[in-house]
Amino acid sequence: MDTNAVIDYLSNKLPANASDLLDLGELEISVITRIELLAWRNADKQQLAVLEEFISNVTVWNLDEPIILKGIEVRKVNKLKLPDAIIAATALVHNLDLVTRNIDDFKNIDDIRLVNPWK
């Protein structure tokens, strides 16, 4: 899941069918998404607690050599920001669908499977 999708999911802003589908699956995030979520400057203690609870219940993929190499390739070919390149590389290396509302950020990446929870 991309950071924006996690925030929408935890804020109950997704359409019901998308939330229901995510509730049924095993959710996975990149370490980049973890960092972005926990670096939220304006989060209060309750919001941080919700984020930490969510993170403790999902698979967090850390950086390893295959993700690093794929991230380099994705960034060079698609001129993405480094965090987006690593999030995309994580999905590609682990053969995952990438849930994001920012489809345009990732749509030109070869072989990536994108899921817009708003559609």
GIRA-V88577 format. One record per pair of residues at least 24 apart in sequence whose C-alpha atoms are under 10 Angstrom apart, sorted by the first residue. I is the first residue (numbers start at 1). J is the second residue. Records with the same first field share a line. If there is no record, write none. Layout:
# GIRA-V88577
I=J, J
This chain:
# GIRA-V88577
1=27, 28, 29, 30, 33, 87, 88, 91, 96, 97, 98, 99, 100, 101, 114, 115
2=28, 29, 30, 32, 33, 34, 36, 84, 87, 88, 91, 98, 99, 100, 101, 102
3=29, 30, 32, 33, 34, 35, 36, 37, 84, 87, 99, 100, 101, 102
4=33, 36, 37, 99, 100, 101, 102
5=33, 98, 99, 100, 101, 102, 115, 116, 117, 118
6=33, 34, 37, 51, 54, 55, 99, 100
7=37, 51
8=100, 101, 117, 118
9=117
10=47, 50, 51, 54
11=47, 50
13=118
14=117, 118, 119
15=117, 118, 119
16=117, 118
17=117, 118, 119
18=115, 116, 117, 118, 119
19=117, 118
21=117
22=99, 117
26=57, 58, 59
27=54, 55, 57, 58, 59, 60, 99
28=55, 57, 58, 59, 60, 61, 90, 91, 94, 96, 97, 98, 99
29=55, 58, 59, 60, 61, 62, 87, 90, 91, 96, 98, 99
30=59, 60, 61, 62, 63, 67, 83, 84, 86, 87, 88, 89, 90, 91
31=55, 59, 60, 61, 62, 63, 83, 86, 87, 90
32=60, 61, 62, 63, 82, 83, 84, 85, 86, 87, 90
33=60, 61, 83, 84, 86, 87
34=60, 61, 62
35=83
36=83
60=90
61=87, 90, 91, 94
62=86, 90
63=89, 90
64=90
66=90, 92, 93, 94
67=91, 92, 93, 94
68=93
69=93
74=106, 108, 109, 110
75=109
77=108, 109, 110
78=105, 106, 107, 108, 109, 110
79=105
80=105, 106, 109
81=105
85=109
88=112, 113, 114
